[in-house]
Structures are given as C-alpha cells and as structure tokens.
Amino acid sequence: MLPRVANTALEGIRVLDLSRILAGPSATQLLGDLGADVVKVERPGAGDDTRGWGPPYARAGDGSDAASAYFLSANRNKRSIAVDLACDAGSALVRRLAAASDVLVENYKVGDLARRGLDYASLKDACPRLVYCSITGFGQTGPRAQQLGYDFVAQAMGGIMSLTGEPEGEPVKVGVGIADLMCGMYASVAILAALRHRDRVGVGQHIDLALFDTQLAWLANEGVSHLVTGETPKRRGNAHPTIVPYRVFRTSDGFVVLAIGNDAQFRRFCAAVDAPLGGDPPIGSALSSAPVRERLRERSCRDPRFATNDARVRNREAIEALVAEILGERTTAAWIELCERADVPCAPVSTVSEAFADPQAVARGMRVEVESSAFAGGSVPLIGNPIRLSETPVSYRRAPPGVGVDARDVLLSYGLSEDEIASAVSEGAVRL
C-alpha cells in the first residue's frame, strides 16, 4: 500500500529515484517535500556516491559517522532500497517497481540503462503512463552525448565561470553546485508539467535534461546580451553589467552591498548620505568629509553623467569612485541603518552562520530539525524548503535514510509478498 501523506500537493505520486550526486536527488527531494513517495534505489554497500563526500558528517546515535552533510542536503523524504542492477534479478525488480510508479528519475551515462532494459524505450510500452526523466551532462543527443558531465564541467563549459571572479583574476566557479541545482529545478518543473499532461491525456513521456543545456539557459541577461550584440560578456567581480551603483563597497569596518536598482533610489541615496543617524551615543550626524558629501549630492544627482542608470553605466568608474569614497566614511551598521530609513537596498555580506541566524531566516523556518533515531540527539538539522503553499504545505516526514534501510517496507508497499521478497534476496537482487 502506498504510504499516505495527507494534505500535500503530490499525495499519491510515486517517484522511483535512480539518480545520484546532486541534480537528480535535489529534484526528487523537492518532489518528496511536496508529498510524493520517493524511493531511492542505491548500490548495495556504498550507496549514493555523496554519502562519502565528507567530512563533515552528521553523527549517528552510536557516535559514528552517519552520513555526509553533502548527502543530507538532497535526500530527505525518501525511502532507500539497495538493488544490484548488474544482475538480471535486480534489473527485473526495478522494472517491476517502475511499472507501479508515476515518475522515474535517472542520471546514468547514455546507454547504460538500455543494456539492462531500464531505459525509456524499453519501459515505454509496459509503462505507458510513466514520466521518465533522464539527467546527463550533455543530453541524449549531439556530439558530446557520451561525455561524462559534472557540475564543475558544466560551469566551465556553459559560460558562467567566464562571468564569475575579478576582472583580472582567474575564472571562478559558484560556491555551491549551482549547475546541478538549477538542472534539478528544471527537472522538477518538467516532471510536474509531464504529470499534468499525463493526467489530461493518460500518457507519460521522456524528459531529456542536460547540465550543459540548463547552464546555458540560466545565463539569462548575459546570454541574451551576447546573442543581441555578438559581444562576449566579461567578468566584473561584484559589479553588475547593466546597473550602477550595484556592487560590494568597503565601509570603515567591513563591507556592504549597495543595490540601487532605479533612479529614484539613487536620488534618495544622494539625499540621505549626510542624514542624521540614531543611537545613544549618536553614530554620527554627518560625514567627516563635507566636500565628498557635497560632490555626491550636487554633482551626482544633477550631473547628466549620473542622472540616469544608462548614464551611470556609461560613466561607471567615476560614480563608483565617488560612492566608494563616501561609504568608506561610516561603519557597515551605520550604512545599513541609513539606507533602510531611506528605502535604499543595502545589505551586509553575511557568513553562512550569520545568514541562518538572521531574524528573517529564523522567522521563515529556514533551518529545520527532522526527527530520526539514526542520528545523535534524535534529529538532524537541514535547510528548510522555501516554498510556501497556503493549502498544501511542504512537509518534513523522513530524515535522509541509511543505505537500503527501507527495502522490506518499500517492497511490501509495492505489492511484493514475503516469499517474493525472500526470493529477491536469495537471487542477490536486493539487500535487506
């Protein structure tokens, strides 16, 4: 019997997850958060590669390493079953599970599952309602289809590293596996669209997603700028290509991000640079350098070189030099207070620990504790899901599982008898 998850958007949807690492698991975790029953099919023994991608590791109840933080980040709300796909009985077992599933997600190299009769073409006739999502480095077609793809490779080949880093420095990847994560987001959207189509016409379909394709897709304005002009975008560090001033600036004791997105905000900023600030004792009623203040107020807001965003982009160096000089006169806290009062977007550059401790993050529940006796203290801390649904909220029902710990429960819920389970174990198809 399918586990019931009441009052969730995807109640009754079964997802068979044959994916590893991050792109596929992040997609299936999202589906699980929305209420789908996700069964993670892993290799016997080691399981998902990311289980060993540490330290750090969360601690088990006995003090040993339970799972890497990397694995924990993308595998909650799943049940795990360890199946040996290399043996005929294991492949046959997965085909049986697929026939009773709504969605199958896999990220094997092109052709690998076909040899086991587990590709879409092999399953289509027997499972006509199945939504089958394949995630690879370069897709099922094209001259690079057989190449292995990883997040770092996609970031390098897909253009984002050429846009990230200081202008005179080396190309830099994004600090998390963003190509994988964005591919996972595209996958979850595609799966939901395919389920909608299946529910209307009764037929599933194959989804072919590539890290390289999705990386190109989220080049967004920089990608389209190239297509429109033929010019190659360049690294600008923390500066924005088409909005000024919009970057990190040094204060007297740290850094702030100033994100002035329109001319009205720029005018408010100009008017506020010498505004009195609160505090006891006062943070300061005026800038220490009146000539600098006057240059910004009198020249920046009235000078045609700076009057509009278009003009400021064309005269980037001049206006950014003025703003940098002024922001260096006060502390980060003072500028945050002043800009908030002036309704000008400004923010500190927080560490990860500061970001999670921010009152807004706390109020929005972005750190969650998921109960599980497998972990020390009876729970494991995870990042909350940002989706807020008024009628069918996300739920945190299961902590990331150990390898194969749910095998018997999964097989029984998919209709296998105790004798069939015993036979699968004896044939080496599954480990309990």
C-alpha positions in Angstrom: 0.0 0.0 0.0 1.3 3.5 -0.9 2.1 5.5 2.3 -0.5 8.2 2.7 0.7 11.8 3.1 -2.4 13.8 3.8 -2.9 17.4 2.6 0.1 17.6 0.3 0.2 18.7 -3.3 1.7 15.4 -4.6 -0.1 13.0 -2.4 -0.4 9.6 -4.2 2.5 10.2 -6.6 5.2 7.5 -6.6 8.7 8.5 -7.7 11.4 5.9 -8.4 14.8 7.7 -7.9 17.7 6.0 -9.7 19.8 9.2 -9.6 23.0 10.0 -7.6 25.1 13.1 -6.6 23.0 16.4 -6.7 21.0 17.3 -9.8 18.6 14.3 -9.7 18.5 13.9 -5.9 17.7 17.6 -5.4 14.8 17.3 -7.9 13.4 14.2 -6.2 13.8 15.7 -2.7 11.7 18.7 -3.8 9.0 16.3 -5.1 9.2 14.5 -1.7 8.8 17.7 0.2 5.7 18.3 -1.8 4.3 14.9 -0.7 5.4 12.4 -3.3 6.5 9.0 -2.1 10.2 8.8 -3.2 12.0 5.5 -3.3 15.8 5.9 -3.7 17.4 3.0 -5.5 21.1 2.7 -4.4 24.0 0.4 -5.0 24.4 -2.2 -2.3 27.1 -1.3 0.2 28.3 2.2 -0.6 25.1 3.7 -1.9 25.0 7.2 -3.4 28.5 8.5 -4.1 27.9 11.6 -1.9 27.4 9.5 1.2 31.2 9.5 1.4 31.8 13.1 0.3 33.0 14.4 3.7 33.9 15.5 6.2 31.8 16.9 7.6 29.4 14.1 8.7 26.4 14.1 10.9 26.8 11.8 13.8 24.8 8.6 14.3 23.3 7.7 17.6 26.4 5.5 18.5 28.8 8.3 17.7 29.9 7.0 14.3 29.7 8.9 11.0 26.0 8.6 9.8 26.1 10.5 6.5 28.0 13.4 4.9 26.5 16.8 5.0 26.5 16.7 1.2 24.3 13.7 1.1 22.0 15.1 3.8 21.4 18.2 1.7 19.5 16.5 -1.0 18.0 13.2 0.3 15.3 13.8 2.9 11.7 12.5 2.4 13.0 9.3 0.7 13.0 5.7 1.4 16.1 3.7 0.4 16.4 0.3 -1.2 19.7 -1.3 -2.2 19.4 -3.1 -5.5 22.1 -4.7 -7.6 21.3 -3.6 -11.2 24.2 -5.6 -12.5 22.3 -8.9 -12.0 19.2 -9.8 -14.1 17.1 -10.3 -11.0 17.9 -6.7 -9.8 17.0 -5.2 -13.1 13.8 -7.2 -13.2 12.9 -5.9 -9.7 13.4 -2.3 -10.8 11.3 -2.9 -13.9 8.5 -4.1 -11.6 8.9 -1.0 -9.3 8.8 1.2 -12.4 5.6 -0.4 -13.6 3.9 0.7 -10.3 5.5 4.2 -10.3 4.4 7.6 -11.7 7.9 9.0 -12.2 11.3 7.6 -12.8 14.4 9.8 -12.5 17.9 8.6 -13.5 21.3 10.1 -14.3 23.2 7.2 -15.8 25.5 7.6 -18.7 23.7 7.4 -22.1 23.2 3.8 -23.0 24.0 2.2 -19.6 20.3 1.5 -18.6 19.4 0.3 -22.1 21.8 -2.7 -21.5 19.6 -3.6 -18.5 16.3 -3.0 -20.2 15.7 0.1 -18.0 15.8 2.9 -20.5 12.7 4.7 -21.6 12.4 2.9 -24.9 12.4 -0.5 -23.0 9.8 0.6 -20.4 7.5 2.7 -22.6 5.1 0.0 -23.8 4.9 -1.8 -20.4 4.6 1.6 -18.5 2.7 3.9 -20.8 1.8 6.4 -18.0 5.3 6.6 -16.7 7.1 10.0 -16.7 10.7 9.2 -17.2 13.3 11.9 -16.6 16.9 11.4 -17.7 19.6 13.8 -16.4 23.0 13.7 -18.1 25.9 16.0 -18.7 25.2 16.8 -22.3 21.8 15.2 -23.1 20.8 12.1 -25.1 21.8 13.5 -28.5 24.6 15.6 -30.0 28.3 15.0 -30.4 29.0 15.2 -26.7 26.2 12.8 -25.6 28.7 10.1 -24.4 30.8 12.5 -22.4 30.6 12.4 -18.6 29.3 15.6 -17.1 29.7 17.1 -13.6 28.7 20.4 -12.1 32.2 21.9 -12.4 32.4 20.8 -16.1 29.0 22.4 -16.8 30.0 25.6 -15.1 33.3 25.7 -17.1 31.8 24.9 -20.5 28.5 26.7 -20.0 29.9 30.2 -19.7 29.2 31.0 -16.0 32.8 30.8 -14.9 33.8 33.3 -17.5 31.5 35.8 -15.8 32.5 35.0 -12.2 35.5 36.4 -10.5 37.6 39.6 -10.6 38.2 41.1 -14.0 42.0 40.5 -13.8 41.7 37.2 -11.9 41.1 33.6 -12.9 37.6 32.3 -13.7 35.8 31.2 -10.6 33.0 28.7 -10.1 30.0 29.5 -7.9 30.5 28.4 -4.3 27.9 25.6 -4.5 27.0 23.1 -7.2 24.6 25.6 -8.9 24.6 23.9 -12.3 23.4 20.7 -10.6 20.9 22.5 -8.5 19.5 24.5 -11.4 19.2 21.4 -13.5 17.4 19.8 -10.6 15.0 22.7 -10.6 14.3 22.4 -14.3 13.8 18.7 -13.8 11.2 19.1 -11.1 9.3 21.7 -13.2 9.5 19.4 -16.3 8.2 16.4 -14.2 5.3 18.4 -12.9 4.4 19.6 -16.4 4.6 16.0 -17.7 2.4 14.7 -14.9 -0.2 17.4 -15.8 -0.1 16.2 -19.4 -0.3 12.6 -18.3 -3.3 13.3 -16.1 -5.1 15.0 -19.1 -4.4 12.5 -21.8 -3.2 9.4 -20.0 0.2 9.1 -21.5 3.7 9.7 -19.9 6.7 10.9 -21.7 10.5 11.1 -21.7 12.3 14.2 -20.3 15.8 14.7 -21.6 17.7 17.2 -19.4 21.4 18.1 -19.7 23.6 20.1 -17.2 25.2 21.9 -20.2 21.8 22.9 -21.7 20.4 24.2 -18.4 23.6 26.1 -17.6 23.3 27.9 -20.9 19.6 28.6 -20.2 20.3 30.4 -16.9 22.9 32.7 -18.4 19.8 34.9 -18.6 20.5 38.5 -19.4 24.2 38.0 -20.0 23.5 35.2 -22.5 20.9 37.3 -24.3 23.2 40.3 -24.3 25.7 38.2 -26.2 23.1 37.0 -28.7 21.9 40.5 -29.3 25.2 42.2 -29.6 27.6 39.5 -30.6 30.0 40.7 -27.9 31.5 38.4 -25.3 30.5 39.4 -21.7 33.4 39.8 -19.3 34.0 39.3 -15.6 33.2 42.3 -13.5 33.8 40.9 -10.0 30.8 42.0 -7.8 29.7 44.8 -10.2 26.5 44.5 -12.3 26.8 44.7 -16.1 23.8 47.0 -16.5 23.0 48.6 -13.2 25.2 51.2 -11.3 25.9 51.6 -8.4 25.2 47.9 -7.7 28.2 46.1 -6.1 30.1 45.5 -2.9 31.7 48.6 -1.3 34.1 48.8 1.6 32.9 50.6 4.7 35.1 51.9 7.6 34.9 48.5 9.3 33.8 46.0 6.6 31.7 45.7 3.5 28.1 46.4 2.3 26.2 45.5 -0.8 24.6 48.6 -2.4 21.9 47.5 -4.9 20.5 50.7 -6.3 18.1 49.5 -9.0 16.5 52.7 -10.3 16.9 56.4 -10.5 14.5 57.2 -7.6 16.6 55.0 -5.3 19.7 56.8 -6.4 18.2 60.2 -5.7 17.2 59.0 -2.2 20.7 57.7 -1.6 22.2 61.1 -2.6 19.8 62.9 -0.3 20.5 60.6 2.6 24.3 60.5 2.7 24.5 63.2 5.3 21.2 62.3 7.2 21.4 62.3 11.0 21.6 58.8 12.4 20.0 57.5 15.6 21.7 55.8 18.5 22.9 56.7 22.0 25.5 57.9 21.7 24.8 59.0 18.1 26.5 57.0 15.3 27.3 60.4 13.7 25.2 63.3 12.4 27.3 64.0 9.3 30.1 62.6 7.2 33.6 63.7 8.2 34.4 64.8 4.7 31.9 67.5 3.7 33.5 68.1 0.3 33.0 64.5 -0.6 29.4 64.7 0.5 28.7 67.8 -1.5 30.3 66.2 -4.6 27.9 63.4 -4.4 24.8 65.5 -3.7 25.5 68.3 -6.0 27.3 66.6 -8.9 25.9 63.1 -8.9 22.2 63.9 -8.8 22.4 66.8 -11.2 25.4 65.9 -13.3 24.0 64.5 -16.6 26.7 61.8 -16.5 24.9 60.3 -13.4 21.3 61.4 -13.7 20.0 58.1 -15.1 21.1 54.5 -14.8 22.0 54.4 -18.5 24.3 57.4 -17.9 25.8 55.8 -14.7 26.6 52.6 -16.6 28.4 54.6 -19.2 30.3 56.5 -16.5 30.7 53.6 -14.1 34.2 54.3 -12.9 33.5 58.0 -12.0 30.3 57.4 -10.0 31.6 54.2 -8.3 34.7 56.1 -7.2 32.6 58.8 -5.5 30.3 56.3 -3.8 33.2 54.2 -2.6 34.8 57.2 -1.0 31.7 58.1 0.8 30.8 54.6 2.0 34.3 54.4 3.5 33.4 57.2 5.9 31.0 55.2 8.1 30.6 51.7 9.5 28.6 48.9 8.0 25.9 49.2 10.7 25.6 52.9 10.1 25.1 52.5 6.4 22.6 49.7 6.8 20.5 51.9 9.2 20.7 54.9 6.9 19.8 53.0 3.8 16.9 51.2 5.4 15.5 54.5 6.6 15.9 56.0 3.0 14.4 52.9 1.4 17.6 52.1 -0.5 18.6 48.5 -0.9 21.7 47.8 1.1 22.9 44.7 3.0 25.8 43.3 4.9 27.9 40.5 3.4 26.9 37.7 5.8 28.7 34.5 6.6 26.7 31.3 6.3 26.3 31.2 10.1 25.1 34.8 10.1 22.7 34.1 7.3 21.0 31.3 9.2 21.0 33.3 12.4 19.3 36.3 10.7 15.9 37.0 12.4 14.3 36.8 8.9 15.7 33.3 8.3 14.6 32.2 11.8 11.1 33.6 11.3 10.8 31.9 7.9 11.8 28.5 9.3 14.8 28.1 7.0 16.5 25.7 9.5 14.5 22.6 10.3 15.2 19.7 12.7 14.0 16.4 11.2 13.5 13.7 13.7 15.3 10.4 13.3 16.6 7.9 15.8 19.5 7.2 13.4 21.2 10.5 14.4 22.7 11.7 17.6 20.2 13.6 19.7 17.3 12.1 17.8 17.2 14.6 14.9 19.3 16.1 12.1 19.4 19.8 11.1 18.6 20.5 7.5 17.8 23.6 5.3 14.1 24.3 5.1 12.2 24.3 1.8 11.5 27.9 0.7 8.1 27.0 -0.9 5.1 28.4 1.0 1.8 26.8 -0.1 -1.3 28.0 1.7 -3.4 24.9 1.2 -0.8 22.1 0.7 2.3 23.0 2.6 5.6 21.1 2.3 6.3 18.5 5.0 9.4 17.0 6.5 8.5 13.4 7.1 11.7 11.5 6.8 15.3 12.2 7.5 17.8 11.1 4.8 17.9 7.3 5.0 20.7 4.8 5.5 21.6 2.6 2.5 18.8 0.1 1.9 17.2 0.5 5.3 13.6 0.7 3.9 13.9 -2.3 1.5 11.3 -4.5 3.1 8.9 -1.6 3.7 9.3 -0.5 0.0 8.8 -3.9 -1.5 5.7 -4.6 0.6 4.2 -1.2 -0.3 4.8 -2.0 -4.0 2.8 -5.3 -3.7 5.6 -7.9 -3.3 4.8 -10.8 -1.0 7.1 -12.1 1.7 8.0 -15.1 -0.5 8.8 -12.8 -3.4 11.0 -10.6 -1.2 12.9 -13.7 0.1 13.4 -14.8 -3.5 14.8 -11.4 -4.5 17.2 -11.5 -1.6 18.4 -15.1 -2.4 18.9 -14.1 -6.0 21.1 -11.2 -5.0 18.7 -8.6 -6.4 18.2 -6.7 -3.1 19.8 -6.5 0.3 17.7 -6.2 3.4 
